[in-house]
Amino acid sequence: MLKYVLMAGAGGLGALARYSLGGLVHRFVTQSFPWGTALVNITGCLLFGFIWSWAENRLFFTADHRMIVLTGFMGSFTTFSTFIFESQMLIRDNQWMAALLNLLGQNLLGLVALFAGIALAKNL
């Protein structure tokens, strides 16, 4: 039970970090492009890759620790990092078509779903 409480707490910290970093960026750069979101997503991928690789060879960093940090904090900081990590795993395993389908499919279907949600809300 404690690991779930810790994961939720890490998720809260990840959300605060995402909001803070995104807000900080938008205070200094133009709003014509979502630079804050881009920085959060790219930074999230860098951190996710680093933490996952670093933790893989550390005996004291258990599966529960990875769940708390990667699923809790990083999952809340950016789900993009998980999406990219899973795509990398498919590429690593030479599942190129699955990786391409994942990368293109989630982006295209996500955009279509967003437009559908907007249209549904406007018609209520």
Secondary structure as UniProt FT lines:
FT   HELIX           2..28
FT   TURN            31..32
FT   HELIX           35..56
FT   TURN            59..60
FT   HELIX           63..66
FT   HELIX           67..74
FT   HELIX           75..77
FT   HELIX           79..92
FT   TURN            93..94
FT   HELIX           96..122
//
